[in-house]
Amino acid sequence: MWRVAVLAGLIAMGCAISAGADEVSSQGTVLRGKVTALGGAGITFQPEYGKGSLTIKWENIEDVKTEAPFQVLYGDDQESDAPLQGLRDGKLLVGETAVDVATIQSGQPIGAGGLSFNDQMRSKWRYWDGNLDLGFNVQQSTTDTTGFLLGFNTVRTHAPTKFTLGASYRYGTEKRQGQTKSTTQDELLGLIREDYSFTPRVYGFASGDATYDGIQRLSLRGVPKVGLGYVFWQEQLDEDRRNFLQGEVGPAWVYEKYFGGSDHDYYAIAFGALAGYYLPYGAHFGWRLDYLPAVNDFTKDYLLRTEGALLAPLIDPISAKFVVRDEYDSKPSAGAERNNLFLTLGLSLVW
């Protein structure tokens, strides 16, 4: 009798698991598992058995149904929040709403608690992604130190264009016993940039960035530049996420004004490299390199900047963020060091 009860329980459990699985019909085969994302090109699907995800194009999908509701953003400002009920003549049934798959911008499963903060932000700012960073450090000992970092970055992506706007400010002080307080960090950065994709791999860009650094005695550094870029390697994970490595080159002008009124400027060739990679558990690593040598003196007059950032989710929408940034100016202001290195650990509000 107990064997019959156990067998019945296993059968019931198996039926429950099967009933709770999403279904995708592709080329005459019904796949069971979990639909994790939607886009204008297709879906991302995790099979019930095995590891990894599949990216399936809409033209290869005959039908799709999900147990959980999806937030589907499509058209210019339209949204449907309901389970996926099927695919008919190129239109996806989201509940009772028929959505042309070509107009889908993004689709994400909705959790048991309903629309999250990220979901609501995704709907209101569907073309925008960004983060707000905040970090503090305090030490009270033989040497007292305090510091903070405030940063903001946002990107508007609406193919074939991408607009980026960012700014950050860091400030720090130090006080040794018996001495007056001194400033150890005082830096303001700003960036504005526009990208235009000519093909999936070739793009053009125009950007301008500005720097103020009280410790480096830099009153202002401005770097406008334009150029072309090429995507050397890309792995599209879903409609919004990709791993990539790309490089770019173009003309630039570097202008530096120092405390005291003196200045320095030169025309440069801007070489750049960018990379991004998604790690397990939703973590992401991003990296950027800028090399700006003077046209008339490549080896002795140049600016080299690099930054790497690791973002690890904590509690939606908060992530931990670790940043390493290094800047080398071959001809700094009088009394300043050529190299400037920053390490930052803080929290980031991501949307």
C-alpha positions in Angstrom: 0.0 0.0 0.0 2.8 2.4 0.9 4.4 1.8 -2.5 1.2 2.7 -4.3 1.0 5.9 -2.2 4.6 6.9 -3.0 4.0 6.2 -6.7 0.9 8.2 -6.7 2.7 11.1 -5.0 5.5 11.0 -7.5 3.0 11.0 -10.4 1.2 13.9 -8.9 4.5 15.8 -8.4 5.5 15.1 -11.9 2.1 16.4 -13.2 2.4 19.5 -11.1 5.9 20.2 -12.4 4.8 19.6 -16.0 1.7 21.8 -15.5 3.9 24.6 -14.1 6.3 24.6 -17.0 6.1 27.0 -20.0 5.6 25.5 -23.4 7.2 26.5 -26.7 6.4 24.7 -30.0 9.2 24.9 -32.5 9.5 23.0 -35.8 7.0 20.4 -34.7 8.6 19.8 -31.2 7.1 20.9 -28.0 9.7 22.2 -25.5 9.0 22.6 -21.8 10.9 24.8 -19.5 10.9 28.6 -18.7 10.6 31.6 -21.0 12.9 34.2 -19.5 12.7 37.1 -21.9 11.1 38.4 -25.1 12.2 40.8 -27.8 11.5 41.9 -31.3 13.8 39.1 -32.6 12.5 36.2 -30.5 12.5 34.7 -27.0 15.1 33.4 -24.5 14.1 29.9 -23.2 15.6 27.7 -20.5 14.7 24.0 -21.2 13.3 21.8 -18.4 16.2 19.5 -18.7 19.9 20.5 -19.2 21.7 23.7 -18.5 21.9 27.0 -20.4 19.5 29.1 -22.4 18.2 28.9 -25.9 17.6 31.9 -28.1 14.7 31.1 -30.5 13.7 33.4 -33.4 10.0 34.2 -33.9 10.0 32.7 -37.4 11.0 29.3 -35.8 8.2 29.5 -33.1 4.8 27.9 -33.8 3.3 28.5 -30.4 4.3 29.7 -26.9 2.4 29.6 -23.6 3.5 30.6 -20.1 2.1 30.0 -16.6 3.4 33.3 -15.1 2.3 36.7 -16.4 4.8 38.8 -18.5 5.3 42.5 -18.8 5.4 43.1 -22.6 6.4 46.5 -23.8 5.6 47.2 -27.5 4.9 50.0 -29.9 5.8 53.5 -28.7 4.2 53.4 -25.3 2.0 50.3 -25.1 2.1 47.6 -22.4 0.3 44.3 -21.7 0.8 42.4 -18.4 -0.6 38.9 -18.6 0.5 35.3 -19.4 1.4 34.4 -22.9 -1.5 32.5 -24.5 -0.2 31.6 -28.0 1.1 32.8 -31.3 -1.2 33.5 -34.2 -0.3 34.9 -37.6 2.8 36.8 -36.3 0.9 38.1 -33.3 1.6 37.1 -29.7 -1.4 36.7 -27.5 -0.6 38.4 -24.1 -3.8 37.6 -22.2 -6.5 38.8 -24.6 -4.3 41.3 -26.4 -2.7 40.5 -29.8 0.7 42.0 -30.1 2.7 42.2 -33.4 6.0 40.5 -32.5 7.9 43.0 -34.7 6.8 45.8 -32.4 8.0 44.2 -29.1 10.7 46.1 -27.3 11.1 43.9 -24.3 9.3 41.3 -22.2 10.1 40.1 -18.7 8.3 37.6 -16.4 6.4 39.3 -13.5 7.1 37.9 -10.0 4.6 36.7 -7.5 4.5 40.1 -5.8 3.4 41.9 -9.0 5.3 44.6 -10.9 8.6 45.4 -9.1 10.4 48.7 -8.9 12.5 47.7 -11.9 9.4 46.7 -13.8 7.7 50.0 -13.2 10.9 51.9 -14.1 11.2 49.8 -17.2 7.7 50.8 -18.3 8.0 54.5 -17.6 11.5 54.8 -19.0 11.4 52.0 -21.5 14.2 53.4 -23.7 16.4 54.4 -20.7 18.7 52.4 -18.5 20.9 53.8 -15.8 22.3 53.8 -12.3 22.8 56.1 -9.3 25.9 55.3 -7.2 26.7 56.2 -3.6 29.7 55.4 -1.5 31.1 56.5 1.9 34.2 55.9 3.9 35.0 57.0 7.5 38.0 56.2 9.7 38.7 57.6 13.2 42.1 56.7 14.5 45.6 58.2 14.6 44.6 59.5 11.2 40.9 60.5 10.6 39.6 60.1 7.1 36.2 60.8 5.5 35.0 60.6 1.9 32.1 60.1 -0.3 31.2 59.4 -4.0 28.1 60.4 -5.8 27.6 59.2 -9.4 24.9 59.1 -12.1 24.8 57.5 -15.5 21.9 57.0 -17.9 21.7 55.6 -21.4 18.8 56.0 -23.9 18.8 53.3 -26.5 16.4 53.6 -29.5 17.8 51.8 -32.5 19.9 52.9 -34.3 20.9 55.6 -31.8 22.2 55.5 -28.2 22.6 58.6 -26.0 24.7 58.5 -22.9 24.8 61.1 -20.1 26.9 60.7 -16.9 28.4 62.6 -14.0 30.2 61.8 -10.8 31.8 63.7 -7.8 34.2 62.4 -5.2 35.5 64.2 -2.1 37.7 63.1 0.7 39.6 64.6 3.7 42.4 63.5 6.0 43.4 64.8 9.5 46.4 63.5 11.4 46.7 64.1 15.2 48.0 67.6 15.9 47.6 68.7 12.3 45.0 70.6 10.3 42.5 68.8 8.0 43.6 68.4 4.4 41.7 67.5 1.2 42.7 64.2 -0.4 40.0 63.9 -3.1 38.1 66.6 -5.0 37.1 65.6 -8.5 34.1 66.2 -10.7 33.6 64.3 -14.0 31.0 64.8 -16.7 30.2 62.9 -20.0 27.8 63.3 -22.9 27.9 61.0 -25.9 25.8 59.9 -28.9 26.3 56.7 -30.9 24.7 55.7 -34.2 24.8 52.2 -35.6 25.3 52.0 -39.3 25.4 48.1 -39.3 25.2 45.6 -36.4 29.0 45.9 -36.1 29.9 49.4 -37.4 28.9 52.6 -35.6 29.8 56.2 -35.4 30.1 58.4 -32.2 30.5 61.9 -31.0 31.3 62.7 -27.4 32.6 65.3 -25.0 33.9 64.8 -21.4 35.0 67.3 -18.8 37.1 66.9 -15.6 37.8 69.1 -12.6 40.4 67.8 -10.1 41.5 70.0 -7.2 44.2 67.6 -6.1 45.8 67.4 -9.5 45.5 71.2 -9.7 43.4 70.8 -12.8 40.8 73.6 -13.2 39.3 72.1 -16.4 40.0 69.4 -18.9 37.8 69.1 -21.9 38.0 66.3 -24.5 35.6 66.5 -27.5 36.0 63.7 -30.0 34.3 62.0 -33.0 35.0 58.7 -34.8 34.1 55.3 -35.9 33.8 52.0 -34.0 33.7 48.3 -34.8 32.3 45.4 -32.7 35.0 42.7 -32.8 33.0 40.1 -30.8 29.4 40.0 -29.6 27.2 37.4 -27.9 23.5 38.4 -27.7 22.1 36.9 -24.5 18.6 38.4 -25.0 17.0 41.5 -26.4 18.6 43.8 -23.9 21.8 42.0 -22.7 24.9 41.2 -24.6 28.6 40.3 -24.0 30.9 42.3 -26.3 34.3 43.7 -27.2 34.6 46.7 -29.5 37.2 49.3 -30.5 37.0 52.8 -31.9 39.2 55.5 -33.3 38.8 59.2 -34.4 40.2 62.7 -34.0 40.1 64.6 -30.7 41.2 67.8 -29.0 42.5 67.8 -25.5 42.4 71.1 -23.5 43.7 71.5 -20.0 43.6 74.6 -17.8 45.5 74.5 -14.5 45.2 76.4 -11.3 47.1 79.6 -11.6 45.9 80.3 -15.2 48.3 78.3 -17.4 47.0 75.9 -19.9 47.9 73.2 -22.3 46.2 71.8 -25.4 46.8 69.5 -28.4 45.1 67.7 -31.2 45.1 63.9 -30.7 44.0 60.7 -32.2 41.5 59.0 -29.9 41.9 55.2 -29.5 39.3 53.5 -27.5 38.2 50.0 -26.4 35.1 48.9 -24.6 33.9 45.5 -23.2 31.1 44.1 -21.2 30.4 40.6 -19.9 27.6 39.1 -17.8 28.7 36.8 -15.0 26.8 34.2 -13.0 24.1 35.4 -10.5 23.4 38.4 -12.6 26.7 40.1 -12.0 28.2 42.3 -14.8 31.7 43.5 -15.6 32.3 46.5 -17.7 35.6 48.0 -19.0 36.7 51.0 -21.0 40.1 52.3 -22.2 40.9 55.7 -23.7 44.3 56.5 -25.2 44.8 60.1 -26.6 48.3 60.7 -27.9 49.2 64.1 -29.4 49.4 64.1 -33.2 52.8 65.9 -33.1 54.3 64.0 -30.2 52.9 60.4 -29.8 55.4 59.2 -27.2 55.7 62.2 -24.8 52.4 64.0 -24.8 49.4 61.8 -24.2 46.5 60.9 -21.9 45.7 57.3 -20.9 42.5 56.5 -19.0 41.0 53.1 -18.1 38.1 52.0 -15.9 36.8 48.6 -14.8 33.5 48.2 -12.9 32.0 45.1 -11.3 28.2 45.2 -10.5 26.7 42.5 -8.3 22.9 42.4 -7.5 22.0 42.5 -3.8 18.3 43.2 -3.3 16.3 44.5 -6.3 17.0 47.2 -7.4 20.2 47.7 -5.3 23.6 46.3 -6.4 27.1 46.4 -4.9 29.6 48.2 -7.2 33.4 48.0 -7.2 35.3 50.4 -9.5 38.9 50.7 -10.4 39.9 53.8 -12.4 43.3 54.9 -13.4 44.4 58.0 -15.3 47.9 58.8 -16.6 48.7 62.3 -17.9 52.2 62.5 -19.3 52.2 66.3 -18.9 50.3 67.2 -15.7 50.1 70.5 -14.0 53.1 71.7 -12.0 53.5 69.8 -8.7 51.0 67.1 -9.7 51.6 63.4 -10.1 51.4 61.8 -13.6 49.3 58.9 -12.3 46.0 59.1 -10.6 44.4 55.8 -9.2 41.0 55.4 -7.6 39.4 52.3 -5.9 35.7 52.6 -5.0 33.3 50.2 -3.3 29.7 51.4 -2.9 26.0 50.8 -3.6 24.3 51.4 -6.9 20.5 51.9 -7.6 20.0 50.3 -11.0 17.0 50.7 -13.4 
